[in-house]
Amino acid sequence: MVDSGELRASGSVKTPSVLDAAVPCFALIVLLALSYLLFGDTAAQGPNQVALAFSALIAAGIAYKNGMPWSGIRDAVVQGIATGLPAIMILLAVGALIGTWALSGTIMAMVYYGLKLLSPTYFYATTALVCAVVAFGIGSSWTVAGTIGIGLMGVAAQMGLSPAIAAGAVISGAYFGDKASPLSDTVNLAAATAGSDVYAHIRESLWTSVPALALAVALFALLGRPGNFDATSILWAIEAKVRISLWAFLPLILVFLLSVLRVAPFVAIFSGALAGAVLAVILDPARVVAFANAPQLPTALALLKGCWAALATGHTGATGEKAIDAILSRGGMASMMNTVWLIITALAFGAVVEHAGLLDRLIGPLVARTRSNTGLVAAVAGTAVLSNVVTSDQYISIALPGRLFQSAFAERGLAPAMLSRVIGDTATVTSPLVPWNSCGAYMSSALGVGTLAYAGFCFFNLLNPLVTIAFTLLGWRVITLPRAESVDTNEPPKPRLRVVR
């Protein structure tokens, strides 16, 4: 496939006008707004996908008008969707994992011991801190949300706490760990696109991430429900209806061990799903047979059917306790299909916009008009957020600012680690706040809360971009590259810190 930039350079394709670039983005915003107005909470179950597909057609029509061949547009869409296949596979694996963990009692064990150990007074703050530590250790916000995040959401439900605030606490902690861990793919991508050393990037990122997390934890502490929570009756109900065992944590431990060993996320999560199925057969085979609802089958086949059904379509609780059944009735790959549909259409739209050069056309003038370091950082932040909204893909939103602003930072003598820090502080953390972004769609599906419901409570994700802009405005951690002090050394210049106001 011929690159779109090469086509424009050859003169066979017209450079898109600002109006060309604005029309598809405006159409997307209007259609999505109408979707939420007309369909409310069910907008993500089809209407949003239609809006994204129609907006992609508008963008494709503009690209064709400017001289781009349909074959190139089609190939760009195929490649764009292909970049999302790893995320889609992880999403399906998480659906399978939730189904078998509900069957094996792993989710209920997390809820049971969570109720024993946690208090509503500090639940949100503790949730954010625990998720931050675990995500830093394994380098994956998705794995944290899809494992302990699910258990913490169950605990919040049993305590009568807000699911939206609980989801915000899980996501806040998970994304702090994700953007500060050397094991994270977003950390390595941000450093690579900005031309920075990974550890220099992490070091600088912590300067802005730690204050943002501290503020977020303080806000979560203020939102905690004061008073004592008596979980005795709930714990008795769980003990009476579900077999609780510490062995139920084995699938969770397996996922974390595989993640630390840098096993591919899909393999780690799906292995945890299979481990949940095996554990269910070992700990409570009668329950698996009952779930299979196939009295005509031999026991071995009934066990296989029950596990298979949990992987495919999820588990349905039948304890007779409404609150417990609500926790146990979820999961399965099938439960993720609306989200997969949303990701596919969102990536198709983003691929056309990127291929046609429409996003570059909108952002180019913004880069040219920046006159100060603060303006430059704010421009990176705006580009990252806009890219998360328009391209619907976190990786594009990390790579695009690095490509667009690397020369501008170099011309000002600013170190690559500063650019990579700003990218991580903006592109990485705002992705789960957009309902049709792959990260927003994933978090909503895994935690069972609408993106627009939890977005206002993702305090870390909202504060981190503001903190990085404030640091630059105050002249803190503005890293500049020194002038060459000697021609006798072949070593590249090392970044040094200088306060620039």
FIVEX-96493 format. One record per residue: residue in one letter; x, y, z of N, C-alpha, C, CB in turn. Coordinates in steps of 0.02 Angstrom, whole numbers, plus 50000, padded with zeros to 5 digits. Glycine has a CB too. Example, Ala and Ser with C-alpha at 12.3 -4.5 7.8 and 13.67 -1.06 7.14 Angstrom:
a506604971650390506154977550390506604983550390505654977650452;s506424988850354506844994750357506455000250394507044997050286;
//
This chain:
m500424994150000500005000050000500445006250000499525000050061;v500285011249958500665017349954500485021750013500525021049888;d500985024650045500875028850103500515035250082501535030550138;s500045037550125499665043550108500115049650103499125044850160;g500635050050144501105055550139501475055650073501605055250196;e501655049850047501985049449982501525051649927502235042249969;l500885049849932500405051949881500335059549880499725048749895;r500305062649939500245069849942500875073249916500095072150013;a501455070249931502085073049907502145072749831502675069449939;s501855067649802501875066849729501425071649692501705059749710;g500965074749729500505079449697499865076349672500845082849642;s499795069849677499195066549653498615067049702499335059249639;v498765069049763498255069849815498285076849843498335064449872;k497705080049848497675086849875497745086749951497015090249855;t498075091849977498105092550050497415094450075498635097850071;p497155091050124496485092750148496455099750178496245087650200;s495885103050167495785109650197495575108850270495255113650158;v495565114450306495335114250376494605112050378495415121250409;l494205114250329493505112150326493455104650315493135115950270;d493875101950269493885094750258494005091050324494425092850207;a494485093450362494675090150424494135090850477495325092950450;a493785096450477493295097750530492645094050520493155105150535;v492455092850457491785089950443491695083050475491685089450368;p492145078250465492035071650496492045071950572492565066750472;c492485076150600492515076650674491875079750701493125080850695;f491625084950666491005088150688490425083250681490865094550647;a490415079550626489885074550615489895069350671489955071150547;l490485067050690490535062050743490265064750809491265059850751;i490465070850826490235073850889489475074550890490565080650901;v489195077050835488465078050831488095071350835488275081750766;l488325066450797487985059950796488035056350863488285055550741;l488605056750895488675053550960488245057151013489405053550983;a488215063751009487785067451055487055065451045487865075051045;l486845064850982486155062750967486045055550992486025063150891;s486555051350984486495044451006486345044051081487135040550989;y486735047851121486615047751193485955051151211487195051151229;l485765056251172485125059651186484535055051173485065065951142;l484565051251119484005046951099483985040251135484025045851025;f484585037451148484605030651174484875030151246485035026451130;g485145035551272485375035451342485915030251355484805034251388;d485825026351408486335021551429486425015851379486155018651496;t485945014851334485995009451285486345011651221485315006651268;a486615017751219486925020351158487515016051135487155027451170;a487885013151183488475009051165488285002151140488935008451225;q487655000551140487434993851118487224993851045486864991351161;g487444998651006487294998850935487275005750905486644995650923;p486905010550935486865017250906487545020750898486425021550948;n487985020250947488645023350941489045020250884489035022651006;q488975013750875489325010350821489095012950752489225002750826;v488445014050746488175016750683488455023850671487405016950685;a488485027850724488745034650718489475034550695488685038350785;l489875030050724490585029550705490665027150633490945024850753;a490265022250613490305019650545490115024950494489855013450537;f489575028750509489355033950462489875039550458488675036850484;s490175041450514490695046550514491315044250476490895048350586;a491465037750480492025034950442491885035450367492145027550461;l491265034350346491085035150276491165042350252490365032750264;i490985047050295491075054150278491815055650268490765058750332;a492225053350315492955054450309493235051150247493305051850372;a492995045150232493225041650171493025045450109492935034450169;g492425048250108492205052250051492635058350040491485054350060;i492835061550094493285067450089493975065350063493345071050157;a494215059750089494865057250065494835055649990495075050850105;y494295052549968494215050949897494165057349856493595046549886;k493815062349881493745068749846494435071949835493285073549884;n494865071049884495535074049880496025069849839495815075049949;g495785064449809496205060549763496475054049789496765064649743;m496285052049849496525045649876496115039949846496485045549953;p496445034749822496065029049793495695025149846496535024349755;w495125022249825494725018249872495125012349899494085015749838;s495555009549856495945003649879496395005549937496355000849821;g496695011449935497115013649990496725014950053497505019749970;i496135018050045495705019350103495495012750135495085023450082;r495305007950091495095001350117495664998050155494854996850059;d496264998250126496844995050160496994998550226497454995250114;a496915005150228497035008750291496545006550345496985016350279;v495915005550325495415003250373495584996350399494715003350342;v495784991950353495964985150372496554985150421496134980850310;q497054989150405497634989550449497464992750516498194993550416;g497024997850515496825001050577496454996250623496375006950562;i496004992250594495644987350635496124981950659495064984150594;a496604980150617497094975050636497494977150698497564973550578;t497624983650705498004985850764497604984750828498184993250757;g496934984350822496524983350881496394976050898495884986750872;l496624971450856496484964350869496774961950935496764960250812;p497394963950955497624961851021497164964051077498324964451033;a496914970251073496454972751124495804968751123496304980151114;i495564967051064494944963151058495034956251088494724962650984;m495604953051075495734946451102495774946751179496384943551072;i496094951951205496134952751278495424953551307496574958751298;l495024957451273494334958651295493944952051299493984963551249;l494014947851247493674941351247493934936951303493754937851179;a494594937251315494894933251368494624935351436495654933751367;v494544941951446494274944451509493554942151519494314952151512;g493164942151464492474939551469492464932351491492124940251402;a492914928351462492964921251482493184920651555493454917551436;l493664924751574493924924451643493374926151694494514929351651;i492974931251680492444933151727491944927351734492074939551702;g491784924051678491314918451681491554912751724491184916051611;t492184910551715492434904851753492604906751825493044901851720;w492804912951837492944915051905492294915751945493324921751906;a491744917351911491094917251946490894910151962490554920651902;l491054905551916490884898451927491304895351982490974894551861;s491944897051984492414893852031492384896952101493114894352005;g492074902752107492054906052172492614911052183492064901052226;t493034912152133493594916852141493344923952153494044916652079;i492854926052113492574932752122492254933352191492064934352067;m491864928352211491534928652275492034928452332491034922952282;a492594924952324493114924852376493414931752384493664919752359;m493534935252329493794942052333493304946652369493944944752263;v492654945852354492144949852387492114948152461491454948752354;y492124941752477492064939552547492634942352590492074931852550;y493254941452568493814943852608493874951352604494464940552584;g493654954352550493644961552545493174964652596493444963752476;l492594961452605492114963852655492394963252726491454959952649;k492804958152736493104957152803493654962252817493384950152809;l494014964252766494614968252776494504975752766495154965952731;l494024977552723493954984552703493364987852740493854985152628;s493404994452743492874998452775492635003652724493125001852840;p491995005252723491745010452678492095017152688491005011352687;t492345018352749492655024852763493265026052719492855025152837;y493655020952707494265021852668494275017252606494885020452711;f493705014652586493685009852531493945012852466492985007252521;y493695018552446493895021452381494645023052380493495027852367;a494895026052434495605027752437496035021452436495765031852500;t495835016452474496215010152475496205006852407495935005352528;t495635006852375495575003952308496065007152259494855004652282;a496105013852260496565017252215497285015352229496475024852221;l497475015052293498165013452310498345006252293498275014652385;v497895001452309498024994452293498104993452218497454989952320;c497654996352179497694995652106498324998852079497084998652073;a498545004452110499155007852087499765003452099499235014552124;v499795000352157500374996052174500394989952128500344993852248;v499824986652119499804980652078499954982252005499124977152084;a499664987651979499784989551909500514991451898499324995351889;f500824994751947501534996251941501954989851938501775000652000;g501744984851976502114978651978502064974551914501884974452035;i501484974751881501394970551822501364974651757500764966451828;g501284981251763501304985551704500694985351659501884983851664;s500114983551686499524982951644498904985351680499424975751621;s498624990951658497994993351687497414988751669497845000551662;w497424985851610496884981451588496844975251631496964979551514;t497424972251646497434966251687497184967651757498144963251690;v497384973351785497164975151853496404976151855497524981551877;a496144979851807495424981151806495034974651795495244986151751;g495304970251753494954964051737495014958551788495184961551672;t495414959651841495514954451892495294957151961496254952151895;i495744960551996495554963052062495044968652058496174965452100;g495034972152001494534977351992493824974651996494634980851926;i493724968751967493064965551968492874963852041493064959251924;g493344961052079493204959352148493054965552190493794955652178;l493424970952179493304977052217492634980152200493864982052204;m492424979552137491764982052118491224978052155491654981552042;g491334971552164490854967452201490824969452274491044960152195;v491394970952303491414973252373491024979752380492134974052397;a491144984352334490794990852336490044989952332491024995452279;a489824985252289489104984052282488804981352347488964979052225;q489154976852381488904973952443488904979052500489324967952462;m489354983852497489374989052548488884994752534490074991852553;g488554994452477488084999752459488435006052437487645001252517;l489055005452413489445011252389489305012552316490195010152400;s489495018452293489375020452224489805016452176489505027952215;p489515012852128489915009252079490325014052035489475004852036;a490055019952021490415024751979491055027152014489965030751961;i491015028852078491605031052115492105025352123491415033852184;a491845019252136492295013452143492665012152078491885007152162;a492305012652022492635011751957493155017151945492115011751900;g492995023351964493485028751958494105027551999493175035351979;a494025024652059494605023052101495025017452071494365021052171;v494695012252044495065006752011495465009451952494575001251988;i495145013451910495475016051850496035020951868494965019451804;s495915025151918496435029951939497065026251960496175034351996;g496985021352003497575017552026497895013651970497375012952081;a497475010351929497745006151875498145010251825497175002551839;y497925016251809498285020251759498895023651788497825025351730;f498905024951854499525027251884500065021951876499425029051959;g499905015751895500395010351890500595009051818500115004051920;d500105009451772500245008051702500755012951674499595008351660;k500675019451690501105024551659501765025651697500735031051654;a501865021951753502475022751792502895016351793502315024851862;s502655011051762503005004651766503455003451705502504998951774;p504065001151715504494999551657504234993551618505204998151681;l503764989751647503474983951612502894985951566503244978851662;s502674992151569502084994351532502244995751459501785000651564;d501804993551414501904994951343501805002351328501434990651301;t501355005751365501245012851352501855016951372500625015351389;v502195014951425502805018351447503345017751393503065015451513;n503445011751368503955010651318503785014151252504055003251306;l503135014251234502935017651172503025025151178502205015951155;a502835028151235502915035351244503645037251240502605037551311;a504075033351273504795034851271505075034151200505165030151319;a504865028951165505125027751098504915033251049504885020951072;t504275035251052504035040251004504335047151017503275040751007;a504525048551079504835054951095505595054751090504635057151165;g505875048851080506605048151077506945048551144506885053351032;s506595046251197506855046751264507065039951290506325049851311;d507515040151339507685034051376507105032151420508335035051418;v506955025651424506375023351462506415025451535506305015751457;y506995024551566507055026051637507065033551651507675022751666;a507325037451604507265044651610506535046751606507685048351556;h506165043551562505455044951555505075043251620505155040951496;i505215037451649504875035451711505045040151768505065028151730;r505675042051772505895046551825505525053251821506655047751820;e505475055951760505115062251752504365061451762505255065151683;s504105055751740503395054551747503175054351820503205048051712;l503595051651863503425051151934503355058051966503955047051971;w503735062951941503685069651970502985072551963504185074251936;t502645071051909501965073651900501425068551920501855075651827;s501595062151916501095056951932500965056252006501315050251903;v501495056552047501415055652119500975061152150502105055552154;p501095067552134500635072752161499925071752138500885079652141;a499825069852074499145068752049498805063052085499165067351973;l499185057552099498895051952135498735053852207499375045852133;a499185057752238499075059752307498435064052313499675063752334;l498335068552266497725072652265497115068252254497765078052211;a497185063352208496615058952194496435054852255496795054352135;v496935052052289496805048052349496475052352403497455044852376;a496695058552410496385063052459495645064252442496765069752461;l495495065152379494795066152358494385059852371494765068052283;f494675054052356494315047752369494205046852444494715041752341;a494685048952485494605048452558494025052852581495255050452594;l493945058652551493395063152569492715060252550493495069952536;l492715056152496492085053152473491895046852510492145051752399;g492345044352553492195038252591491595039252636492805036152632;r491205034052643490605034552685490795033352758490065029452662;p490715038352801490905037452871490445032652908490915044152907;g490705030052963490295025553004490515018352996489565026152986;n490285014053041490445006953039489965003252994490435004053109;f490234998552958489824994452913489804987352941490094994552839;d489214984952956489144978152983489014973352925488554977853035;a489534969552909489484964852853489284957852875490144964552815;t489104957052938488974950352966488444946652927488764950853038;s487884949752915487334946352880487524944452809486704950652879;i487894948852775488104947352706488604941552707488424953552673;l489074941652753489574936352757489244929652772490094937952811;w488744929752817488394923452832488034920852770487884924552889;a487734925352732487374923352671487854920352620487004929252641;i488434923352614488934920752567489174913852589489534925652560;e489324913152653489564906752679489044901252670489744907352753;a488404903152675487874898152669487744896052597487224900852699;k487884900452550487704899152480488294897452435487344905052453;v488884899552453489464898652409490044895552449489684905352377;r490394890852420490974887852453491564892752448491154880952421;i491784895352505492324900252507492974896652528492164906052556;s493494897752490494134894652504494694899152480494184887552472;l495244899052517495834902852494496124899952429496374902852549;w495964893552416496194890552353495894894252293496004883152350;a495334897752304495014901252249495444906952221494344904052271;f495954908952258496394914352235496944911852188496714917852294;l496984905252178497514902652134497484905352063497464895052132;p496904905852030496884908751963497134915951961496174908451935;l496964919852013497194926752018497954927052024496864930352077;i498234922852066498954922652075499294920552010499144917752131;l498994915751974499284913551910499314919251860498864907851881;v498784923151855498774928751807499314933751824498084932251807;f499394935451889499894940251908500604937651896499804942151981;l500724931251910501384928351897501554928551823501414921151923;l501074926651781501194926751709501304933951684500604923551672;s500954938751713501034945651693501734948251712500504950151726;v501954946551772502624948651794503164945451750502744946651867;l503034939351726503504935851682503464938251610503384928351685;r503044943351598502974946551532502664941851481503644949051508;v502254937251503501874933151456501354937651424501534927051492;a501194936451361500714940551325500064941051364500584937651254;p499764947151368499164948051409498604943251393498904955051401;f498484941851328497944937251311498084930351340497864936751234;v498704928051334498884921351359498814921251435499614919551339;a499044926551469499004926651542498284926651566499374932851570;i497864930751536497174931351558496774925051540496844937551527;f496864922451480496494916451460496724910451501496564915151385;s497374910351518497604904951563497254905351630498374905351572;g497154911551655496784912451717496064910151710496804919651738;a495774911151651495084908851639495054901151641494824911451572;l495524897951608495544890651608495684887951678496074888051559;a496114891351715496264889251784495634889751827496834893551814;g495234894951815494604895651851494134889851837494264902151833;a494114887651774493684881951756493924875551790493664881051680;v494574874351789494854868351821494724868551897495614867851807;l494814874451927494704875051998493974873852017494924881952022;a493514876151975492804874951988492654867551990492374878451935;v492954863751944492844856551942493134853152004493164853551878;i493704855752029494024852652087493664854452152494764854852091;l493494860852160493214863152223492474861552232493314870452230;d492094862252177491364861452184491074858452120491034868252199;p491224852052106490974849052044490214848752041491254841952037;a489874847952097489144847652097488844854152070488874846152167;r489164859652088488914866152064489004866751988489284871852099;v489574864351962489694864651890489184860351853490414862351874;v489054854451879488564849951848487874853051848488544843151884;a487694856251904487034859551909486984865251859486914862151980;f487534868951851487534874551803487464872051732488174878651810;a487764866251717487714863451649487004861651631488164857351643;n486594859751682485884858151672485794852951616485484864551655;a486174847551621486144842251570486134835551605486744842751521;p485574833651637485534827351674485644821151631484874826851709;q485534821851565485614816051521486344814351507485244817251457;l486794819051522487504818051506487864814651564487834824751490;p488374810651548488814808051600489134813851638489364803351570;t489354812451699489614817851741490204821451709489834814951808;a490654817651678491244820751648491044825751593491714815351618;l490564823851551490344828351498489954834251526489914824551447;a489574833151579489204838651611489684843751640488734835951666;l490234841451670490744846051695491054850051639491294842151733;l491194846651583491484850051525490994855251498491664844951471;k490364853451493489864858151467489794864251512489184854651460;g489794863151578489724868751624490294873651617489684866251694;c490904871151614491494875451607491494878951539492144871451615;w491314875251488491294877951420490784883651416491124872451368;a490204882651446489684887751446489904893951483489034885051477;a490254893151539490504898851577490994902951535490824896651642;l491424899551498491904902951454491544906651398492404898051425;a491034903651370490714906451310490184911651326490414900851270;t489724909951369489144914351381489094916751452488514910751362;g489564914951495489564917351563489194912951611489274924151565;h489234914751675488924910851728488284914251752489404909851786;t487804910451772487174913051801487104910351871486564911151757;g487084914851920487004912851989486304910152003487154918652035;a486264905052045485614902052062485604900252136485474895752019;t485854904952178485874903652250485224905352285486444907452282;g484814909452252484194911752284484274918352321483944906652331;e484904920452332485044926952363485174932052307485664926652411;k484734936952302484764941652246485434945252242484204946752251;a485694947652298486324951452298486904947052276486454954252368;i486914940752298487454936252279487394934252206487454929952324;d486794932852184486694930852114486884936452066485964928852102;a486804942752088486984948452045487744948452032486774955052077;i488134946452082488864946152073489064940152031489204945752142;l488704934552039488894928352006488624927851935488654922552046;s488154932051916487844931551849488154936551801487084932751854;r488704934551771489044938951723489584935151687489334945251758;g489894938551640490474935751606490314932051542490834931251651;g490824928851516490764925251452491004929651394490054923051441;m491294926351344491524930051285490944933851252491844925351235;a490354930751252489784933851219489614940651249489174929251223;s489754941651313489574947951346489994953751320489664947351421;m490544952251285490994957451261490864959451188491704955151269;m490384956351156490304957451084490094964551066489804952551056;n489674967751107489504974751093490124979251096488974977251142;t490554977751144491174981651151491644980351092491524980051217;v491684974151070492094972551012491844976350950492094964950998;w491184976450941490874980050886491044987550890490104979050887;l491024990350950491184997350960491914998750942491044999451033;i492364994550964493074995450950493214995150875493494990250987;i492904990350841493014989550768492804995750730492634983450741;t492204998350745491965004250709492365010450727491225005450723;a492575010950791492975016650812493655016650778493055016650888;l493965010850774494625010350742494565011650667494935003550754;a494015009650636493915011050565493895018550553493275007650539;f493515022150595493475029450588494165032550599492975032350639;g494505030550652495165033350666495665031950611495425030650730;a495625026050580496095024350526495995028750465496015016950507;v495365030150447495235034350389495465041450402494475034350372;v495315044050462495525050850479496285051550478495245052850547;e496625046550504497355046650505497635045950434497625040950549;h497365041350395497605040250327497505046350283497245034250296;a496945049750291496785055550250497155061850272496045056850251;g497515061550328497885067350352497445072650383498275070250296;l496835070850402496365075850428496555078250498495655072950429;l496785073650539496975075650607497605080050606497085069450651;d498085078250564498685082350557498505089450534499175079150506;r498015089950490497805096450464497495100750518497305095550406;l497145097750565496855101450620497375103650670496315097350655;i497875099350681498355100650734498935104850711498615094050762;g499115104450646499695108150620499705115550638499705107450546;p499155119150626499155126350644499255127550718498505129450622;l499005122950759499075123550832499815123250851498685118050868;v500185118650820500905118050834501275124250813501195111850799;a501105126950755501455132750728501365138950770501225134050657;r500805139450806500645145650842500885145650915499905146750841;t501165140150938501395139951007502025144151014501535132651030;r502035148551065502585153251073502945152351140502325160351068;s502685148251184503005147351250503035139851267502615151151305;n503435138251316503475131251338502805128851363504005130451392;t502455133051401501795131151427501305130051370501525136551475;g501335134451320500895133651262501045127251224500965139551215;l501685125551220501885119451185501625113251222502645119151178;v501705113251288501455107551328500695107051324501685108351402;a500365112851327499635112851321499425110351252499355119851333;a499815111951201499655109451133499725101851129500115112851081;v500245099151161500325091851164499725088751199500985089851199;a499525091751255498955089051293498315089251251498855093051357;g498195094851218497605095451175497605090451118497545102451148;t498195089551088498255084651034498115077551058498955084951002;a498375075851117498275069151144497545067851159498685068251208;v497215072751190496505071851206496085071451142496255077651251;l496215075951095495845075851032495955069350995496065081750987;s496565066750996496715060450962496355054650995497465059150962;n496315054651062495935049451097495195049551078496005050151172;v494935055651067494235056351048494125054250975493995063551059;v494565056550931494455055650859494695048850834494805061150820;t495295046750854495565040450827495335034450868496325040650825;s495095035650930494825030250973495345025050992494245026850938;d495985026850987496505021951000497055025151042496795019050935;q497215022051099497715024651144498405024851112497735020551207;y498585019751074499255019451045499365024850993499375012551014;i498855026150952498915031650903498985038250941498305031850856;s498615039050995498625045251034499285046251070498055045251083;i499665041051082500335041651110500845043151055500525035151149;a500785039650999501275040250945501205046850907501205034550896;l500585049250897500475055250857500805061450886499735056450849;p500715063150950501055069050977501815068450974500835070151048;g502075062450985502795061550979503045063250911502985054450997;r502675061250860502865062650791502805070050774502445058550742;l502265073250798502125080050780502545085150818501405081550792;f502715083650881503035088650924503765087450938502665089050988;q504055082050912504755080550928505215086050904504955073850896;s505115088450843505545093750816505425100350852505425094650741;a504805101850871504655108050906505005108150974503895108950916;f505005102551009505355102151074506105102851064505195095551110;a506365099751011507085100150997507295107250981507275095450940;e506885110850942507045117750924507075122250985506525120450874;r506675120751035506685124751097507215122251146506005124551131;g507575117051128508095114351172507815110351230508505119851198;l507195107851223506885103951276507055096551266506125104951277;a507185093151321507405086151319506835081551298507685084051386;p506995075951263506485071151244506095068351303506795065451205;a506425067651362506085064951420505505069351442506575064051478;m505565075851429505015080351446504425079251400505245087751443;l504555078251336504015076851288503675070251305504275076751216;s504075065051318503775058551333503375058751397504325053151339;r503605062851447503225063551509502545066751496503615067751560;v502535071951456501905075451441501435070751402502045081851400;i501705066851356501295062051319500975057051367501705058451265;g501375054251412501105049451460500595052651506501655046451501;d500705058951525500255062451571499595064451539500595068651598;t499555063851473498955066151439498645060551396499105072151395;a499025057951349498745052851303498565046451339499245051351247;t499005044051382498885037651416498295038051463499515035451455;v498265043251504497765043451558497075045551536498005048051611;t497015049151479496345051351458495985046251414496395057951421;s496325041051392496015036151348495405032651379496515031051327;p495415030951444494825027451472494235032151485495015023951536;l494315038551472493775043351485493315044251424494065049951505;v493505041251368493125041951305492735035551293493595043651244;p492065035851291491665029651286491835025251226490945031351284;w491995028351169492115024351109492865022951098491835027851048;n493295025451142493995023551139494055016351163494435028351183;s494535012651136494595005651155494685004751231495185002351118;c495055009551262495155009051335494515010551373495705013851358;g494135015651352493505017151384493005011551377493215023451356;a492985008551317492515003051305492714996951348492515001051231;y493354995751354493584989951394493414990951468494344988951386;m493594996751496493474997951567492734997651583493755004851587;s492325000251540491605000051551491344992851553491235004051497;s491584988751506491364981751503491624977751562491584978551438;a492264978651579492564974651633492264976451701493324975751634;l492144982851713491924985051779491164985651784492234991651797;g490824985351728490094985451729489794992251743489844980651779;v490154997651727489925004451739490025008451674490295007851799;g489535012451655489605016451594490175021451599488955020151581;t490505022651543491095027051543490905034151567491385027451472;l490355036751543490155043451563489975043751637489565045851521;a489775038051665489605037951737490225038351781489205031551754;y490765034751761491365034651803491865040051786491695027851798;a491825043051726492355047551703492485053351751492165050451635;g491955056151780492035061751826492365059851891491385064851840;f492435053451906492745051151968493435048151956492295045952002;c493685048351896494365046151882494835051951898494455043751806;f494905053351962495245059451983495975059751958495235060052058;f496325054151962497025054151939497055055751865497355047351953;n496625052751825496625053751753496455060951734496155048951719;l496025064151774495835071051761496365075951786495165072551794;l496695074351842497175078951872497865078651838497245077451944;n498065072851815498745072051789498905076851731498835064951765;p498455077751681498605082751629498665089851656498075082551575;l498255091551705498275098251734498925099251773497665099351780;v499145094151808499775094651846500365095651800499875088351889;t500385092151744500965092851699500985099751667500955087351645;i500385102551652500365109351625500575114351679499665111051598;a500335113351740500505117851796501255117751810500115115851859;f501565111951807502285111451818502665115851769502515104151813;t502465115451706502805119351654502675126851665502565117251584;l502065128551682501895135651695502315138551751501155136351711;l502445134451803502835136751860503585135851850502625132951922;g503775132751795504485131751781504795125951817504855137851799;w504375121251840504625115351875504745109651826504145113251931;r505295106151834505465100251793505425101751719504995094451810;v505655107751700505725109551629506445107651610505575117151615;i506525102151575507185099451562507445101851494507175091751565;t508025104851494508315107151431508955103351416508465114751435;l509115103051353509745099851331510295105051332509665096651261;p510875103551361511435108351363511745109251295511965106151413;r512035115051284512425116151223513045111651224512635123651216;a513285109951166513875105651162514465109351194514035103551088;e514745106451246515285109751282515975107951255515255108051355;s516015102651216516675100651190516575096551127517075096651242;v517025097551080516975093651018517385087251023517195097750958;d517735086351081518175080651088517805074351110518715082151136;t517185074951131516815069151156516315066751104516465070651222;n516255060251099515765057251054515125055451090516055051151021;e515085056751156514495054951194513935059851180514645054651268;p513335057551174512765062051164512665066351226512125058251147;p512425072651217512315076851275511785073951321512105083851254;k511875074751386511395072251434510925077751456511755069151495;p510285076151467509815081351489510015084251556509115078451492;r509895090651564509995093751629509375097751646510635098151630;l509295099051709508705102551732508845110051737508455099851800;r508395113951708508465121251714507765124151722508825124351652;v507685128551770507025131651780506915137051727506965134651851;v506385136351689506215141251638505525143851653506255138151566;r505455150351662504805153251679504505156751618504875158251739;
//
